[in-house]
Amino acid sequence: MGRSRYEEIAEALRQAIRSGAHPLGSRLPSESDLAARWGASRGTVRQAVALLVSEGLIGSRQGARRVVLRQERRQSFQQLNSFAQWARAMGCEVSSRILERTVRPATDEEAARLDAEPGGEVLYVLRLRHLDGEPVMVERTVYAEWVAPAVLALPEDCVSIMDSIAERADVVAHYGEHLIDAVAAGSEDARLLRVRRASPLLRQRHLTYTAAGRAIEWTDDRYRAGSVVFNVMNSAAAAPLERHAGPDVTG
């Protein structure tokens, strides 16, 4: 399936911002100017602009020309997208390599997260993810036993496991829970990401479910510092982000 018109316009604007054609702090052309440039309706342009707002690239103020806020790789939690989907939307070249696939008993935490029997079999997968040829993320994922056969059938250079199992096995993620904190790089992280041991890494752990609420995966993603920025949009009426004390903080 090809991209919709608004996604094409959003991608062109995204590339223009990242290339510096629209510098930080500058204002984008008006909606009417963009509509004329692209031969599109103002409603389509608004959809494109809204997508960039959700990514934190441009300001959210309405009734005025949008201001360019950032040019980093920024990932929003408004939609449940795979790493590969997000990277492509940002105009990055994405690649992945599966380094290990092991069927083993679940730990107590993994069993609790995946709603599995303690000691039941799960599939552990270690992957290294690249953006534009650079290693940016080490991904350690535990898949529920019912998902394991579909993941084991994929090639080592599969770019997106979630996209592939959705297409091949109809295993589709509909809901996600995300936990974000910072950790120090261990020996394996440091070697794979080409950083010094104990360097700070941004960690995102997430649990994904099917539409029926069946757990698919429990993942620990560790990003090299400066490689990505996470974006959470909230308001006084709706605050999807919660704060919790870390393990080193006591009451």
C-alpha positions as CSV (number, residue, x, y, z in Angstrom):
1,M,0.0,0.0,0.0
2,G,1.4,3.4,-1.0
3,R,1.6,6.5,1.2
4,S,-1.4,8.8,1.5
5,R,-1.2,12.3,0.1
6,Y,-0.8,13.9,3.5
7,E,2.0,11.5,4.4
8,E,3.9,12.4,1.2
9,I,3.6,16.1,2.1
10,A,4.7,15.5,5.7
11,E,7.7,13.5,4.4
12,A,8.7,16.4,2.1
13,L,8.4,18.9,4.9
14,R,10.3,16.6,7.3
15,Q,13.2,16.3,4.9
16,A,13.2,20.1,4.3
17,I,13.4,20.7,8.1
18,R,16.2,18.1,8.6
19,S,18.2,19.4,5.7
20,G,18.1,22.9,7.1
21,A,15.9,24.4,4.3
22,H,13.6,25.4,7.2
23,P,16.0,26.3,10.0
24,L,15.4,26.0,13.7
25,G,13.1,28.9,14.8
26,S,11.9,29.7,11.3
27,R,8.3,29.7,10.2
28,L,6.8,27.3,7.7
29,P,4.8,28.7,4.8
30,S,1.1,29.2,5.5
31,E,-1.4,26.4,5.0
32,S,-2.7,28.1,1.9
33,D,0.8,28.4,0.4
34,L,1.6,24.8,1.2
35,A,-1.8,23.7,-0.3
36,A,-1.0,25.7,-3.5
37,R,2.5,24.3,-3.7
38,W,1.4,20.7,-3.4
39,G,-1.9,21.1,-5.3
40,A,-3.7,19.7,-2.2
41,S,-6.6,20.8,-0.1
42,R,-6.0,22.7,3.1
43,G,-7.5,19.7,5.0
44,T,-4.8,17.4,3.6
45,V,-2.1,20.0,4.5
46,R,-3.5,20.2,8.0
47,Q,-3.1,16.4,8.4
48,A,0.5,16.6,7.3
49,V,1.2,19.5,9.7
50,A,-0.5,17.6,12.5
51,L,1.8,14.7,11.9
52,L,4.9,16.9,12.3
53,V,3.4,18.5,15.4
54,S,3.0,15.0,16.9
55,E,6.7,14.3,16.2
56,G,7.7,17.6,17.9
57,L,9.3,19.0,14.8
58,I,7.0,22.1,14.6
59,G,5.0,24.1,17.1
60,S,1.4,23.3,17.9
61,R,0.0,26.8,18.0
62,Q,-3.0,27.2,15.7
63,G,-4.0,30.2,13.7
64,A,-0.4,31.2,12.9
65,R,2.4,29.9,10.8
66,R,4.1,27.0,12.4
67,V,7.6,27.5,13.9
68,V,10.3,24.8,13.4
69,L,11.2,23.6,16.9
70,R,13.6,20.7,16.4
71,Q,15.5,18.8,13.8
72,E,16.5,15.7,15.9
73,R,15.3,12.2,15.3
74,R,12.2,12.3,17.5
75,Q,9.8,9.5,18.3
76,S,6.3,10.1,19.5
77,F,4.2,7.8,21.6
78,Q,0.9,9.0,20.1
79,Q,0.8,6.0,17.7
80,L,2.1,2.5,18.2
81,N,4.7,2.2,15.5
82,S,7.6,-0.2,15.0
83,F,11.2,1.1,15.1
84,A,11.4,0.6,11.3
85,Q,8.2,2.5,10.6
86,W,9.3,5.4,12.7
87,A,12.8,5.5,11.1
88,R,11.5,5.4,7.6
89,A,9.0,8.2,8.5
90,M,12.0,10.2,9.6
91,G,13.8,9.6,6.3
92,C,16.4,7.4,7.8
93,E,17.9,4.3,6.3
94,V,17.2,1.5,8.8
95,S,18.7,-2.0,9.1
96,S,18.8,-4.7,11.7
97,R,20.7,-7.9,12.5
98,I,19.4,-10.7,14.7
99,L,22.4,-11.8,16.8
100,E,20.8,-14.5,18.9
101,R,17.6,-16.5,19.1
102,T,17.1,-18.8,22.0
103,V,14.1,-20.8,23.3
104,R,14.4,-20.9,27.1
105,P,12.3,-20.9,30.3
106,A,10.8,-17.6,31.2
107,T,12.0,-15.7,34.2
108,D,9.5,-14.8,36.9
109,E,9.3,-11.2,35.6
110,E,8.9,-12.3,32.0
111,A,6.2,-14.8,32.9
112,A,4.3,-12.1,34.8
113,R,4.7,-9.5,31.9
114,L,3.6,-12.0,29.3
115,D,0.9,-13.6,31.4
116,A,2.6,-17.0,31.0
117,E,3.3,-19.9,33.3
118,P,6.5,-19.5,35.4
119,G,9.2,-21.5,33.7
120,G,7.2,-21.8,30.5
121,E,9.0,-21.5,27.2
122,V,9.6,-18.1,25.6
123,L,11.8,-17.0,22.7
124,Y,14.7,-14.6,23.6
125,V,16.0,-12.5,20.7
126,L,19.0,-10.1,20.7
127,R,19.1,-7.6,17.8
128,L,21.3,-4.7,16.8
129,R,19.5,-1.8,15.1
130,H,21.2,0.7,12.7
131,L,20.2,4.2,11.4
132,D,22.0,5.5,8.4
133,G,24.6,2.8,8.9
134,E,25.4,3.6,12.5
135,P,24.5,1.3,15.5
136,V,22.0,3.1,17.6
137,M,20.0,0.5,19.6
138,V,20.5,-2.9,21.2
139,E,17.1,-4.7,21.5
140,R,16.5,-7.6,23.8
141,T,13.1,-9.1,23.3
142,V,11.2,-12.0,24.9
143,Y,8.3,-13.3,22.7
144,A,5.4,-15.2,24.1
145,E,5.5,-18.9,23.2
146,W,2.6,-18.6,20.8
147,V,4.5,-16.0,18.8
148,A,7.8,-17.8,18.7
149,P,7.3,-19.9,15.5
150,A,6.6,-16.8,13.4
151,V,9.7,-15.1,14.7
152,L,12.0,-18.1,14.3
153,A,11.0,-18.3,10.6
154,L,12.3,-14.8,9.8
155,P,15.7,-14.1,8.3
156,E,18.6,-12.7,10.4
157,D,18.5,-9.4,8.5
158,C,14.7,-8.9,9.0
159,V,14.3,-5.1,9.2
160,S,11.1,-5.2,11.3
161,I,9.9,-8.3,13.2
162,M,6.6,-6.7,14.2
163,D,5.8,-5.7,10.6
164,S,6.8,-9.1,9.3
165,I,4.8,-11.2,11.8
166,A,1.8,-8.9,11.2
167,E,2.0,-9.6,7.5
168,R,2.9,-13.3,7.6
169,A,1.2,-14.6,10.8
170,D,-1.5,-12.0,11.4
171,V,0.1,-11.1,14.8
172,V,-0.8,-7.4,15.1
173,A,0.1,-5.1,17.9
174,H,-2.7,-2.8,19.0
175,Y,-1.7,-1.6,22.5
176,G,1.6,-0.8,24.2
177,E,2.9,0.1,27.6
178,H,6.2,2.0,27.8
179,L,8.7,2.4,30.6
180,I,11.6,4.9,30.1
181,D,14.7,5.3,32.2
182,A,18.5,5.6,31.9
183,V,21.0,2.9,32.4
184,A,24.8,2.4,32.1
185,A,26.1,0.4,29.2
186,G,27.3,-3.0,30.1
187,S,30.1,-4.8,28.3
188,E,27.8,-6.2,25.6
189,D,26.0,-2.9,25.1
190,A,29.3,-1.1,24.8
191,R,30.8,-3.5,22.3
192,L,27.7,-3.5,20.1
193,L,27.0,0.3,20.2
194,R,30.7,1.2,20.0
195,V,30.7,3.3,23.2
196,R,32.6,3.1,26.4
197,R,31.5,0.7,29.2
198,A,29.2,2.6,31.7
199,S,28.3,5.2,29.1
200,P,24.7,6.5,29.6
201,L,22.1,4.8,27.5
202,L,18.4,5.7,27.1
203,R,16.3,2.6,27.9
204,Q,12.8,2.0,26.7
205,R,11.0,-1.1,27.9
206,H,7.7,-1.9,26.4
207,L,5.0,-4.6,26.4
208,T,2.7,-5.0,23.4
209,Y,-0.6,-6.7,23.1
210,T,-3.1,-7.8,20.4
211,A,-6.5,-6.2,20.1
212,A,-7.8,-9.0,22.3
213,G,-5.3,-8.1,25.0
214,R,-3.0,-11.1,24.4
215,A,0.7,-10.3,25.3
216,I,3.1,-10.5,22.3
217,E,6.5,-9.3,23.5
218,W,8.3,-7.8,26.4
219,T,11.3,-5.7,25.1
220,D,14.3,-3.9,26.6
221,D,15.6,-1.3,24.0
222,R,18.9,0.6,24.8
223,Y,19.6,3.6,22.7
224,R,23.0,5.2,22.3
225,A,23.0,8.7,23.8
226,G,22.0,11.4,21.3
227,S,20.6,9.0,18.8
228,V,16.9,9.6,19.4
229,V,14.5,11.8,21.4
230,F,11.2,10.6,22.7
231,N,8.2,12.9,22.5
232,V,5.2,12.8,24.8
233,M,2.3,15.2,24.1
234,N,-0.1,15.8,27.0
235,S,-2.4,18.4,28.5
236,A,-4.1,19.2,31.8
237,A,-7.1,17.1,30.7
238,A,-5.1,14.1,29.4
239,A,-1.7,13.1,30.8
240,P,-0.5,9.8,29.4
241,L,2.9,10.1,31.0
242,E,3.2,9.0,34.7
243,R,6.2,9.4,36.9
244,H,7.5,6.6,39.2
245,A,10.4,6.5,41.6
246,G,13.4,4.5,40.3
247,P,14.8,1.5,42.1
248,D,17.5,3.7,43.8
249,V,14.9,6.1,45.3
250,T,13.3,5.3,48.6
251,G,10.5,7.1,50.4
